[in-house]
Amino acid sequence: MGIHYDYKSTRGAKAMEKQAKREKKLAEKRAKKQLKSGPDKKDNETIPIDQVVTLDHLTNPEKK
């Protein structure tokens, strides 16, 4: 029987370890991406609802 004797009995545990490793890696990627793009999202200014949006609001880089 040799090395294949315990394959079926440990298959579930190995699958769970792989899944945990995959999720950990994905969480680290998300955290890194969040950290990298976090401050840029805060600079987003919106136009008040009662104000009419004109082409000047959309294209003028000075009005930020």
C-alpha positions in Angstrom: 0.0 0.0 0.0 2.8 2.4 0.8 2.4 6.1 0.4 -1.1 6.0 -1.2 -2.6 4.4 1.9 -3.6 7.6 3.6 -4.5 9.6 0.5 -8.3 9.4 0.9 -8.2 10.0 4.6 -6.2 13.2 4.4 -7.7 14.6 1.2 -10.3 16.7 3.0 -7.7 18.3 5.3 -5.4 19.1 2.4 -8.2 20.7 0.5 -9.1 22.9 3.5 -5.5 23.9 3.9 -5.3 24.9 0.2 -8.6 26.9 0.5 -7.3 28.7 3.6 -4.0 29.5 1.9 -5.9 30.8 -1.2 -8.2 33.0 0.9 -5.3 34.4 2.9 -3.4 35.3 -0.2 -6.5 36.9 -1.7 -7.1 38.9 1.5 -3.5 40.2 1.5 -3.9 41.3 -2.2 -7.1 43.1 -1.3 -5.5 44.9 1.7 -2.5 45.9 -0.4 -4.8 47.2 -3.2 -7.0 49.0 -0.6 -3.9 50.6 0.9 -2.6 51.7 -2.4 -5.8 53.2 -3.7 -7.3 54.4 -0.4 -6.2 58.1 -0.3 -7.1 58.7 -3.9 -10.7 57.9 -3.3 -11.1 60.5 -0.6 -10.3 63.4 -2.9 -13.5 62.8 -4.9 -15.6 66.0 -4.7 -19.2 66.0 -5.7 -21.4 68.7 -7.2 -24.4 69.6 -5.1 -27.8 68.4 -6.3 -29.3 71.9 -6.7 -26.5 73.0 -9.0 -26.6 72.5 -12.8 -23.8 70.4 -14.2 -22.0 72.1 -17.1 -19.3 71.1 -19.4 -16.9 73.4 -17.5 -17.5 71.4 -14.3 -16.6 68.2 -16.1 -13.5 69.3 -18.1 -11.8 72.1 -16.1 -9.0 70.6 -14.1 -8.6 73.8 -12.1 -12.0 73.5 -10.3 -11.1 70.6 -8.1 
